Amino acid sequence: MNTPNPEFSQPNRLRPLIIGLLVLLICAAVALLAASLMRPEVSVTLIIEGAAQTITVRARTVAEALQAADVSLGGDDAIEPAPSEAIGDGAVIRITRARNIALTVDGVTRPVSTTLTGPGAILAAQDILVSPEDDVRVNDLPVSADALAGWDGLVSEISVRHAQPFSLTEILPDGQMITRALMSSAETLGQALFDLDMTIYLADALDPPADSPLTNGLEVTLDRAMQVMIQVEGERLEVRIQQGVVADALASAGIALMAADFTRPALEMPLTTGMLIEVVRVNETLTTRFESIPYETLVVLRDDAGAITNVAGAPGVLQVVIRNRAEDGIAVSRQEISRTTLATPSPEILYVDEQD
């Protein structure tokens, strides 16, 4: 007796199951084809992103019309009427494709898919509120909060930096303190103070530094430097310095004293707000003059005077050196500092006869 081989009996049992599945698939396809053929034939105008085309399809709803036209929808696309709405001949279907834009809020960027075109509407849809103090930029162009609704053009990126409240305590040179509550949408403290038309001098002490990020509730101290004036060589310079003496103010301004130069008040005097410092430039020169030293006349009595020739006298030469002092170009003194005899005078000798 022969035993059946299981390797050949298994496919024989699966064959009826496979045939049954094929029959069911064929029946379903026939049913779908019959159902589609039973749909009414309608003329539909599709408007996609402003471009219109009229097609003829067999459909009862918007979804069936899109399927027949092989038009797919993205998750954020907008369609009118809704896909479940019934349509008839001459129906108009509008589709607006969603676009991705870059939305940055307070330094954090994220993509947003939307069918909206106006930046104001896009921000409202994202529940982002803006105020006149905020920094709003569309496509990297600054836009005021009031102008967002009137923006015309394609939007690719929107940036919003909300204004941050911070306090500024200003310490004046006389010790007076003034505290103000301020708002700014700037990224750094220095930019915020610049936008608020506040002048910061190099000698002023700002805490925290100007390049610090502007954060909500930041407490800022501005210690103002004192202002002094320096009068030098016909010009008046403004110098700001935290503290010190007159010499420190000159050093801050890069002014050096030469030789006999001096200041009013003196270099060691403490600085005060509004002080006027005068730098007096002193110029000292030496001049030399020569003076004649008169000679003496000597009379000599001699018996033989007539036979002796008289000796002519010669004056001497005296060198005089004078120091001339000028302050800021004005002569103030002349002082003789030396006398030097360069040549001694020679006496004149006259011989006279004693008999005369």
C-alpha positions as CSV (number, residue, x, y, z in Angstrom):
1,M,0.0,0.0,0.0
2,N,1.4,3.4,-1.1
3,T,1.6,6.3,1.6
4,P,0.7,9.8,0.3
5,N,3.6,12.3,0.2
6,P,2.8,15.3,2.4
7,E,4.9,17.6,0.2
8,F,2.4,17.1,-2.7
9,S,-0.8,17.1,-0.6
10,Q,-0.4,20.5,1.0
11,P,-0.7,22.6,-2.2
12,N,-3.7,20.7,-3.2
13,R,-5.5,21.9,0.0
14,L,-4.5,25.6,-0.6
15,R,-5.6,25.7,-4.2
16,P,-9.4,26.2,-3.5
17,L,-8.6,29.0,-1.0
18,I,-6.5,30.9,-3.5
19,I,-9.1,30.5,-6.2
20,G,-11.8,31.8,-3.8
21,L,-9.7,34.9,-2.9
22,L,-9.2,35.7,-6.6
23,V,-12.9,35.4,-7.3
24,L,-13.6,37.9,-4.4
25,L,-11.1,40.4,-5.7
26,I,-12.5,40.2,-9.2
27,C,-16.0,40.7,-7.8
28,A,-14.9,43.7,-5.8
29,A,-13.2,45.3,-8.8
30,V,-16.3,44.8,-10.9
31,A,-18.5,46.3,-8.2
32,L,-16.3,49.4,-7.9
33,L,-16.2,49.8,-11.7
34,A,-20.0,49.5,-11.8
35,A,-20.4,52.0,-8.9
36,S,-18.1,54.5,-10.7
37,L,-20.0,54.1,-13.9
38,M,-23.2,54.8,-12.0
39,R,-21.9,58.2,-10.8
40,P,-23.2,61.1,-12.7
41,E,-20.8,62.8,-15.2
42,V,-20.2,66.4,-14.2
43,S,-18.1,69.3,-15.4
44,V,-16.0,70.7,-12.5
45,T,-13.6,73.7,-12.5
46,L,-10.5,73.1,-10.3
47,I,-8.7,76.2,-9.1
48,I,-5.3,75.3,-7.6
49,E,-3.2,78.1,-6.4
50,G,-5.0,80.5,-8.7
51,A,-4.6,78.3,-11.8
52,A,-8.0,77.1,-13.2
53,Q,-8.8,74.1,-15.3
54,T,-12.2,72.5,-16.2
55,I,-12.5,68.7,-16.2
56,T,-15.3,66.2,-16.7
57,V,-15.5,63.5,-14.1
58,R,-17.9,61.0,-12.6
59,A,-18.4,62.1,-9.0
60,R,-21.0,62.9,-6.5
61,T,-18.7,64.6,-3.9
62,V,-15.7,66.9,-3.8
63,A,-13.5,64.0,-2.6
64,E,-14.7,61.7,-5.5
65,A,-13.9,64.5,-8.0
66,L,-10.4,65.0,-6.6
67,Q,-9.9,61.2,-6.7
68,A,-11.1,61.1,-10.3
69,A,-8.8,64.0,-11.3
70,D,-5.8,62.4,-9.4
71,V,-5.4,65.4,-7.2
72,S,-4.1,64.8,-3.7
73,L,-4.3,67.1,-0.6
74,G,-1.6,67.8,1.9
75,G,-2.4,67.8,5.6
76,D,-2.5,71.7,5.8
77,D,-3.9,72.4,2.4
78,A,-7.2,74.4,2.3
79,I,-10.1,73.3,0.1
80,E,-13.5,74.8,-0.6
81,P,-16.0,73.3,-0.5
82,A,-15.1,70.5,2.0
83,P,-14.3,67.1,0.6
84,S,-17.5,65.6,1.9
85,E,-19.7,68.2,0.2
86,A,-21.9,67.1,-2.7
87,I,-21.2,68.7,-6.1
88,G,-23.1,69.1,-9.3
89,D,-22.4,70.0,-12.9
90,G,-20.5,73.4,-13.0
91,A,-19.1,73.1,-9.5
92,V,-16.0,75.1,-8.6
93,I,-13.4,73.6,-6.3
94,R,-10.7,75.8,-4.9
95,I,-7.5,74.4,-3.4
96,T,-4.8,76.5,-1.6
97,R,-1.6,74.7,-1.0
98,A,0.1,75.2,2.3
99,R,3.5,76.7,2.3
100,N,6.3,76.4,4.8
101,I,7.6,79.6,6.4
102,A,10.3,80.1,9.0
103,L,8.9,81.6,12.2
104,T,11.3,83.0,14.8
105,V,10.0,84.1,18.1
106,D,12.5,85.5,20.7
107,G,15.4,83.7,19.1
108,V,13.7,80.3,18.6
109,T,13.0,79.3,15.0
110,R,10.5,76.7,13.8
111,P,8.8,75.8,10.5
112,V,5.1,76.6,10.1
113,S,2.9,75.2,7.3
114,T,0.1,77.5,6.5
115,T,-2.2,78.6,3.7
116,L,-2.4,82.1,5.1
117,T,-0.6,84.9,3.2
118,G,-0.6,87.9,5.5
119,P,2.0,88.0,8.3
120,G,-0.6,89.4,10.7
121,A,-3.0,86.5,10.0
122,I,-0.2,84.0,10.3
123,L,0.9,85.3,13.7
124,A,-2.7,85.4,14.9
125,A,-3.2,81.8,13.8
126,Q,-0.1,80.9,15.9
127,D,-1.5,82.8,18.9
128,I,1.5,85.2,18.8
129,L,0.7,88.7,20.0
130,V,2.8,91.7,19.0
131,S,2.9,95.2,20.4
132,P,4.3,98.5,19.1
133,E,7.4,98.0,21.2
134,D,8.2,94.6,19.7
135,D,10.7,94.2,16.8
136,V,8.9,92.5,13.9
137,R,10.5,91.6,10.6
138,V,9.0,90.0,7.5
139,N,11.5,88.6,5.0
140,D,14.1,90.4,7.1
141,L,12.4,93.8,6.6
142,P,11.3,95.8,9.7
143,V,7.5,96.1,9.9
144,S,5.5,98.0,12.5
145,A,2.8,96.1,14.3
146,D,0.1,98.3,12.7
147,A,1.4,97.6,9.2
148,L,1.3,93.8,9.4
149,A,-2.3,93.7,8.1
150,G,-1.4,95.7,5.0
151,W,1.7,93.7,4.0
152,D,1.5,92.8,0.4
153,G,3.7,90.0,-1.0
154,L,4.9,86.5,-0.5
155,V,6.0,85.7,3.0
156,S,9.0,83.4,3.5
157,E,10.0,84.2,7.1
158,I,8.7,86.1,10.1
159,S,10.8,87.2,13.1
160,V,9.3,88.6,16.3
161,R,11.4,89.8,19.2
162,H,9.1,90.8,22.1
163,A,10.1,93.9,24.0
164,Q,11.6,93.1,27.4
165,P,11.1,95.2,30.5
166,F,14.3,96.2,32.4
167,S,15.3,98.8,35.0
168,L,18.1,101.4,34.7
169,T,19.6,103.1,37.8
170,E,21.7,106.1,36.7
171,I,24.2,107.5,39.3
172,L,25.1,111.1,38.6
173,P,28.5,112.5,39.5
174,D,27.0,114.5,42.4
175,G,25.7,111.2,43.9
176,Q,22.1,111.6,42.8
177,M,20.4,108.3,41.7
178,I,17.6,108.1,39.2
179,T,15.8,104.8,38.5
180,R,13.7,104.3,35.4
181,A,11.6,101.4,34.1
182,L,12.3,100.8,30.4
183,M,11.2,98.5,27.5
184,S,13.2,97.4,24.5
185,S,13.1,94.6,21.9
186,A,16.9,94.8,21.3
187,E,19.1,91.7,21.6
188,T,21.8,93.4,23.8
189,L,21.8,96.0,26.5
190,G,24.0,98.4,24.5
191,Q,21.6,98.3,21.5
192,A,18.6,98.9,23.8
193,L,20.2,102.0,25.3
194,F,21.2,103.2,21.8
195,D,17.6,102.7,20.6
196,L,16.4,104.7,23.6
197,D,18.7,107.6,22.6
198,M,20.8,107.2,25.7
199,T,24.4,108.4,25.2
200,I,27.0,106.2,27.0
201,Y,30.6,107.5,27.3
202,L,33.6,105.4,27.5
203,A,34.4,106.6,31.0
204,D,30.9,105.7,32.2
205,A,30.6,102.5,34.2
206,L,27.8,100.2,32.9
207,D,26.9,97.1,34.8
208,P,26.3,94.6,33.2
209,P,28.4,95.3,30.1
210,A,26.9,96.7,26.9
211,D,27.2,93.3,25.1
212,S,25.1,91.5,27.7
213,P,21.8,89.9,26.4
214,L,18.7,91.9,27.2
215,T,16.6,89.7,29.4
216,N,13.2,90.1,31.2
217,G,13.7,92.1,34.4
218,L,17.4,92.9,33.9
219,E,18.7,95.4,36.5
220,V,21.2,97.8,35.1
221,T,23.4,100.4,36.8
222,L,25.0,103.3,34.9
223,D,27.6,105.2,36.9
224,R,28.1,108.5,35.1
225,A,31.6,109.9,34.9
226,M,32.2,113.5,35.8
227,Q,32.8,116.1,33.1
228,V,35.8,118.5,33.2
229,M,37.0,121.0,30.6
230,I,40.7,121.4,29.6
231,Q,41.9,124.6,28.0
232,V,45.1,124.0,26.1
233,E,46.7,125.8,23.2
234,G,43.7,127.8,22.4
235,E,41.3,124.9,22.4
236,R,38.8,123.7,25.0
237,L,38.4,119.9,25.3
238,E,35.7,118.0,27.1
239,V,36.9,115.1,29.2
240,R,34.9,112.5,31.2
241,I,36.5,110.6,34.0
242,Q,35.2,108.7,37.0
243,Q,37.5,110.2,39.6
244,G,41.1,111.4,40.3
245,V,43.2,114.5,40.2
246,V,44.1,117.0,37.5
247,A,47.0,114.9,36.4
248,D,44.6,112.0,35.7
249,A,42.4,114.2,33.6
250,L,45.4,115.2,31.5
251,A,46.5,111.6,31.1
252,S,42.9,110.6,30.0
253,A,43.0,113.3,27.3
254,G,46.5,112.4,26.2
255,I,48.0,115.8,27.1
256,A,51.6,115.8,28.3
257,L,53.4,118.7,30.0
258,M,56.7,119.7,28.7
259,A,59.6,121.2,30.6
260,A,58.3,124.2,32.5
261,D,54.6,123.8,31.5
262,F,52.1,124.0,34.4
263,T,48.4,123.8,35.1
264,R,45.8,125.9,36.9
265,P,44.8,124.3,39.3
266,A,47.8,122.3,40.2
267,L,48.3,118.7,39.1
268,E,47.6,117.2,42.5
269,M,44.2,119.0,42.9
270,P,41.2,116.6,43.1
271,L,38.8,116.7,40.2
272,T,35.2,118.1,40.6
273,T,32.3,118.1,38.2
274,G,32.6,121.0,35.7
275,M,36.1,121.9,36.7
276,L,38.1,124.0,34.2
277,I,41.7,123.0,33.9
278,E,44.1,125.4,32.1
279,V,47.3,124.0,30.6
280,V,49.9,126.8,30.3
281,R,52.5,126.1,27.7
282,V,55.8,127.7,28.8
283,N,58.4,128.6,26.2
284,E,61.9,129.7,27.4
285,T,64.5,131.0,25.0
286,L,68.0,132.4,25.5
287,T,69.2,135.5,23.7
288,T,72.7,136.9,23.7
289,R,73.9,140.5,23.3
290,F,77.4,141.9,23.3
291,E,78.4,145.1,25.1
292,S,81.5,147.2,24.7
293,I,83.7,147.7,27.8
294,P,85.3,151.2,27.8
295,Y,89.0,151.4,28.1
296,E,90.9,153.8,30.4
297,T,93.3,156.6,29.4
298,L,96.6,156.8,31.3
299,V,98.8,159.9,31.2
300,V,102.5,159.3,31.6
301,L,104.9,162.2,32.3
302,R,108.4,161.8,30.9
303,D,111.3,163.9,29.9
304,D,111.6,162.2,26.6
305,A,107.8,162.2,25.9
306,G,108.4,163.6,22.5
307,A,110.5,160.6,21.5
308,I,107.9,158.0,22.6
309,T,104.8,157.0,20.6
310,N,101.5,157.0,22.4
311,V,99.6,153.7,22.8
312,A,96.1,153.5,21.5
313,G,93.4,152.1,23.7
314,A,91.1,149.2,22.8
315,P,87.6,148.5,24.3
316,G,86.8,145.2,25.8
317,V,83.8,142.8,24.9
318,L,81.2,141.7,27.3
319,Q,78.7,138.8,26.5
320,V,75.3,139.0,28.2
321,V,72.9,136.0,28.2
322,I,69.2,136.6,28.8
323,R,66.4,134.0,29.5
324,N,63.1,135.1,27.8
325,R,59.9,133.4,29.2
326,A,56.6,133.3,27.4
327,E,53.4,131.7,28.6
328,D,50.9,130.6,25.9
329,G,52.8,132.8,23.5
330,I,52.8,135.9,25.6
331,A,56.1,137.3,26.9
332,V,56.0,137.5,30.7
333,S,59.6,138.0,31.8
334,R,63.3,138.6,30.8
335,Q,66.0,137.5,33.1
336,E,69.7,138.1,32.8
337,I,71.5,134.9,33.7
338,S,75.1,135.5,32.9
339,R,77.8,138.1,32.0
340,T,81.0,136.9,30.4
341,T,84.0,139.1,29.5
342,L,85.2,137.9,26.2
343,A,87.9,140.6,25.7
344,T,89.6,142.8,28.4
345,P,89.9,146.5,27.5
346,S,93.4,147.8,26.8
347,P,94.1,151.3,28.2
348,E,95.1,154.2,26.1
349,I,98.6,155.6,27.1
350,L,99.5,159.2,26.5
351,Y,103.0,160.3,27.1
352,V,103.3,164.0,28.1
353,D,106.6,166.0,28.5
354,E,107.1,167.0,32.1
355,Q,108.2,170.4,31.0
356,D,104.8,171.0,29.6
